[in-house]
Amino acid sequence: MSTTVSRCLVVGSGSIARRHIANLRQLLPRAEVACVSASGRSIPLGETAATICLTSFDEALAWQPELAVVASPAPLHLDHAVALLETGIAVLIEKPLSDSLSRYGALATRLEPWRDRIEVAYNLRFLSSCRRMRMLLHENVVGRLHSVHIDLGQYLPDWRPGSDYRRNVSANRSLGGGVLLELSHEFDYLTHLFGRFDRVFCVIGQSDLLEIDVEDRADILLTRADGLVAQLHMDFLQRKATRRCKVIGEHGNLLWDLVANSITLETSFREEVLFSEPDVDRNAMYLELLSGFIDLAQGRAAPRITYEDGLAVLAMVDAMRQSAKTGLPVQLSSVSQ
C-alpha cells in the first residue's frame, strides 16, 4: 500500500487493540506504530506488535501521530477521541461510539466539527457474506420483507480462553460491558441492511450464572411504519456459538449464518445455498476497515461507517435500556438522524 503515513497510535492494549496494531504494521510496514494503555499501565514492548510503547496519553499526543485508533474501554472512547481530533488527528473509534448518550451529550459540541475525521469500527460490514446479503436484499430476491429474526450468543467464558472473563471489558459495567454494547455489531448491520426503525421494546436479564455485574441476555423487538418487524435475541450464555439472521419475505426466507459465512434461500419447494465461504480469512475485514480509514486520514476518502452511524446505534441502546427499565415500548430518538 502506497502511503506517506509514518506515525500511527493505538489507544488501548486489549485483544482488539493488539489486532489493530498488528494490522497497521502489515498495511504500513515502514510506519512507527505506538501503543498507549488506556489505564496508564506500563506496557512491555513485547506484549504487542507495536514498535513503541508510550507511558501516558499526554505523551501519546505529544508524539504527534498522523492517525489514531481508539480501542480503550467504551466510557473513555469520546474523551480520547476529542483530545486527538482537536489536535488534527483522524480517529477510528472501536465500537460502540460510547457507553451512553449522556456521555456523548457532554462532548457533542466538541465532536460535531470533526465528524468527517471520524470512522466507527463496525467491521462486520466488510464480511463477505454481509456484502452478499445486502446485494440479495437490493435485488429483492424474497420480495416484500415481513420480518427479521436475529439470534446471537456465545458462552462468555469461552470467548478468550486463558484469561479470567470476569475481568474483561465485556463483563464489567464500569468498562462498558453487557450484551447491548458488546454485541452492538448486530444493531449496526441491522440498520445497514434494512434501514432505521421507529420503536423498540426490550427485556434484559442478568442470570447471576456468570458472576458479572452486567446484563447477560436481551430480547428486543423493533418496529416501524412500513410494517417491518425485527426480533433480536442476544446472550453470553449459549454453549455453542450462534450468530444467525433470518429474513422472512413474501417469496421465501433468507438464512444468513455469520459463523458459517453462508446464505441459504428457503422456499416452499427447495433450499438453495446462495453463498458459502466458510474458510474466509476473518482478519480481512479488519484490514479493509483500516485500509479505508488510512485513506480517510490522508484526505483521500470520506468515512464509510460514519459518526452518525455510531450515534444511531448508541441511540438504539439507550432506548432499549429505557424500555427495559420502564417495561414499555420507546420511540427511538431522532438525535442520530
C-alpha positions in Angstrom: 0.0 0.0 0.0 1.5 3.3 -1.1 1.2 5.9 1.7 3.1 8.6 3.4 1.8 7.8 6.9 4.8 7.5 9.3 3.2 7.5 12.8 0.2 5.6 14.0 -1.2 5.4 17.5 -3.4 2.8 19.1 -5.0 3.7 22.4 -5.6 0.6 24.4 -3.9 -2.7 24.9 -6.6 -5.4 24.9 -7.2 -8.0 22.2 -8.8 -5.7 19.6 -6.1 -3.1 20.2 -3.4 -5.8 19.6 -5.2 -6.8 16.4 -5.2 -3.3 15.1 -1.6 -2.8 15.9 -0.6 -6.0 14.0 -2.7 -5.0 11.0 -1.3 -1.4 10.9 2.2 -3.0 10.9 1.1 -5.1 7.9 -0.5 -2.3 6.0 2.1 0.3 6.9 5.4 -1.7 7.2 7.5 1.5 7.2 5.5 3.4 9.8 6.0 3.5 13.5 3.1 2.1 15.4 2.8 3.3 19.0 0.6 1.8 21.8 -0.5 3.5 25.0 -2.5 1.8 27.7 -5.9 3.4 28.5 -5.3 2.6 32.2 -1.9 4.2 32.3 -0.1 1.0 33.0 3.4 0.4 31.5 3.3 -2.0 28.5 6.3 -4.2 27.9 7.3 -3.8 24.3 7.0 -7.5 23.5 3.3 -7.6 24.7 2.0 -6.2 21.4 3.4 -5.8 17.9 3.9 -2.1 18.5 7.2 -0.5 17.6 6.9 2.0 20.5 5.1 1.8 23.9 4.3 5.1 25.4 3.7 5.8 29.1 0.8 8.2 29.1 -1.9 9.6 26.9 -0.3 13.1 27.1 2.9 11.6 25.8 1.0 10.0 23.0 -0.5 13.4 22.0 3.0 15.0 22.1 4.3 12.2 19.9 2.1 13.7 17.1 0.7 10.7 15.4 -0.9 11.2 11.9 -3.8 8.8 12.7 -5.2 7.0 15.8 -7.3 4.0 16.7 -9.2 4.4 19.9 -9.6 1.0 21.4 -9.9 2.0 25.1 -13.0 0.9 27.1 -16.2 2.4 25.8 -16.6 5.0 28.6 -13.3 6.5 27.5 -13.8 6.5 23.8 -15.0 10.0 23.3 -12.6 11.6 25.8 -9.7 10.1 23.9 -11.2 10.9 20.5 -11.9 14.5 21.2 -8.4 15.1 22.5 -6.9 13.6 19.4 -9.3 15.3 16.9 -8.7 18.7 18.4 -5.0 18.3 17.5 -5.9 17.4 13.9 -5.6 13.6 14.2 -8.2 11.4 12.4 -9.6 8.7 14.6 -11.1 5.2 14.2 -13.2 4.6 17.2 -13.8 1.0 18.2 -17.4 0.0 18.7 -19.5 1.3 20.3 -19.1 5.0 19.9 -19.5 5.4 23.7 -21.3 3.7 26.5 -24.3 6.1 26.7 -25.9 9.1 25.0 -25.4 11.2 28.1 -21.7 10.8 27.9 -21.9 11.7 24.2 -24.0 14.7 25.0 -21.3 16.2 27.3 -18.9 16.2 24.3 -21.3 16.7 21.4 -20.4 20.3 20.6 -16.7 19.4 20.5 -17.2 16.3 18.3 -19.5 17.8 15.7 -16.9 19.9 13.8 -14.8 16.7 13.3 -17.4 14.3 12.0 -15.6 13.9 8.7 -12.5 12.8 10.5 -14.2 10.0 12.5 -14.9 6.4 11.5 -16.5 3.8 13.7 -15.2 0.2 13.7 -18.2 -1.9 12.8 -16.2 -4.3 10.8 -18.9 -6.9 10.1 -20.0 -4.7 7.1 -16.9 -5.9 5.4 -17.6 -9.6 5.9 -18.1 -11.2 2.5 -21.5 -12.8 3.4 -22.7 -9.4 4.7 -21.9 -7.8 1.4 -23.7 -10.6 -0.5 -26.7 -10.3 1.9 -27.0 -6.7 1.1 -26.9 -7.4 -2.6 -29.6 -10.1 -2.4 -31.9 -7.7 -0.5 -31.2 -5.0 -3.0 -32.2 -7.4 -5.8 -35.4 -8.1 -3.9 -34.8 -11.9 -4.0 -37.5 -12.8 -1.5 -39.8 -9.9 -2.4 -41.5 -7.7 0.3 -40.0 -8.2 3.7 -42.2 -9.2 6.6 -39.7 -9.7 9.5 -36.1 -10.2 10.5 -35.0 -12.6 13.3 -31.5 -12.4 14.8 -30.1 -14.9 17.2 -26.7 -14.3 18.7 -25.0 -15.9 21.6 -21.8 -17.5 23.0 -20.8 -18.6 26.4 -18.7 -15.7 27.7 -16.0 -17.8 29.5 -15.2 -19.4 26.1 -14.5 -16.1 24.4 -10.9 -15.7 25.4 -9.7 -19.0 27.0 -6.7 -18.5 29.3 -8.0 -15.2 30.8 -10.4 -14.5 33.6 -13.5 -13.4 31.7 -14.8 -11.6 34.8 -12.0 -9.1 34.4 -12.6 -8.4 30.7 -14.5 -5.4 29.3 -17.5 -7.5 28.3 -18.2 -8.4 31.9 -17.9 -5.0 33.7 -20.4 -2.2 33.7 -17.7 0.4 34.5 -15.9 -0.6 31.3 -19.0 -0.5 29.0 -19.7 -4.2 29.2 -23.0 -6.2 28.8 -24.7 -7.7 25.7 -26.3 -4.5 24.4 -22.9 -2.7 24.0 -20.6 -5.6 23.5 -22.8 -7.2 20.8 -23.9 -3.9 19.1 -22.5 -5.1 15.8 -25.9 -6.6 15.2 -27.6 -3.2 15.6 -25.3 -1.7 13.1 -25.7 -4.4 10.4 -29.5 -4.4 11.0 -29.7 -0.7 10.1 -27.1 -1.1 7.4 -29.2 -3.8 5.7 -32.7 -2.8 6.5 -32.7 0.9 7.5 -33.8 2.6 10.7 -36.6 1.5 12.9 -39.2 3.7 14.8 -39.9 2.0 18.1 -38.3 -0.6 20.4 -39.4 -2.9 23.2 -36.6 -4.6 25.2 -36.3 -7.1 28.1 -32.9 -7.6 29.6 -31.7 -10.1 32.2 -28.8 -10.9 34.5 -28.7 -14.6 35.3 -26.1 -14.5 38.0 -24.6 -17.6 36.5 -21.5 -15.8 35.3 -20.8 -13.7 38.4 -20.8 -10.4 36.4 -22.4 -7.0 37.0 -23.9 -6.5 33.5 -26.9 -8.0 31.6 -26.0 -11.3 30.0 -29.1 -11.6 27.8 -31.5 -9.4 26.0 -34.7 -9.9 23.8 -35.6 -7.0 21.6 -38.5 -6.1 19.3 -38.1 -3.3 16.8 -41.0 -1.9 14.6 -41.6 0.8 12.0 -44.4 2.3 10.0 -44.0 0.2 6.9 -44.7 -2.9 8.9 -41.3 -4.5 9.1 -40.5 -6.1 12.4 -37.1 -7.2 13.7 -36.7 -9.6 16.7 -33.3 -10.0 18.3 -32.1 -12.4 20.9 -28.5 -12.0 22.3 -26.7 -13.5 25.2 -23.5 -14.5 26.8 -24.9 -17.9 27.8 -25.2 -20.2 24.7 -22.7 -23.1 24.9 -22.5 -23.3 21.1 -21.6 -20.1 19.4 -24.5 -18.9 17.3 -24.8 -15.9 15.0 -27.7 -16.0 12.6 -30.1 -13.7 10.8 -33.3 -15.0 9.2 -35.2 -12.8 6.8 -38.8 -13.7 6.1 -40.2 -12.4 2.8 -43.2 -12.9 0.6 -41.4 -15.4 -1.8 -39.2 -17.2 0.8 -36.7 -16.9 3.6 -33.0 -15.9 3.6 -31.0 -17.7 6.3 -27.7 -15.9 6.9 -25.2 -17.8 9.2 -22.4 -15.5 10.1 -20.4 -18.3 11.8 -20.5 -20.5 8.7 -20.4 -17.4 6.5 -23.2 -18.7 4.3 -26.6 -17.7 3.0 -29.4 -20.1 2.1 -32.7 -19.4 0.3 -35.7 -21.4 1.6 -38.9 -21.6 -0.5 -41.9 -23.9 -0.4 -40.2 -26.5 -2.6 -36.5 -26.2 -2.1 -33.4 -25.0 -0.3 -30.6 -23.4 -2.2 -27.2 -22.2 -0.9 -26.7 -18.8 -2.5 -23.4 -18.1 -0.9 -20.8 -20.1 1.1 -17.3 -19.1 2.1 -16.6 -21.0 5.3 -12.8 -20.6 5.1 -12.8 -16.8 4.8 -9.9 -15.0 6.4 -11.8 -13.2 9.2 -8.9 -10.7 9.6 -9.5 -9.5 6.0 -12.5 -7.4 7.2 -10.3 -5.7 9.8 -7.7 -5.0 7.2 -10.2 -3.5 4.8 -11.6 -1.3 7.7 -8.1 0.0 8.4 -7.2 0.5 4.8 -10.2 2.7 4.2 -9.5 4.6 7.4 -5.9 5.3 6.3 -7.4 6.8 3.1 -9.7 8.9 5.3 -6.8 10.1 7.5 -4.9 11.2 4.4 -7.9 13.1 2.9 -8.5 10.7 0.1 -11.8 9.3 1.2 -14.9 10.1 3.3 -16.0 8.0 6.3 -17.8 4.7 5.3 -19.1 3.9 8.8 -19.8 7.4 10.0 -20.1 9.2 13.3 -23.9 9.3 12.6 -23.9 5.5 12.2 -22.2 5.1 15.5 -24.6 7.6 17.1 -27.6 5.7 15.7 -26.5 2.5 17.4 -26.0 4.4 20.7 -29.5 5.9 20.5 -30.9 2.4 20.0 -29.0 1.0 23.0 -30.2 3.9 25.2 -33.8 3.4 24.1 -33.5 -0.3 24.8 -32.3 0.4 28.3 -35.1 2.8 28.9 -37.7 0.2 27.6 -36.2 -2.5 29.9 -36.4 -0.1 32.9 -40.0 1.0 32.3 -41.4 -2.1 30.7 -42.8 0.0 27.9 -42.1 0.5 24.2 -39.9 3.5 23.5 -39.8 5.8 20.4 -36.3 5.8 19.0 -34.6 9.1 19.5 -34.2 11.4 16.5 -30.7 12.5 17.8 -29.0 10.2 15.3 -31.0 11.2 12.3 
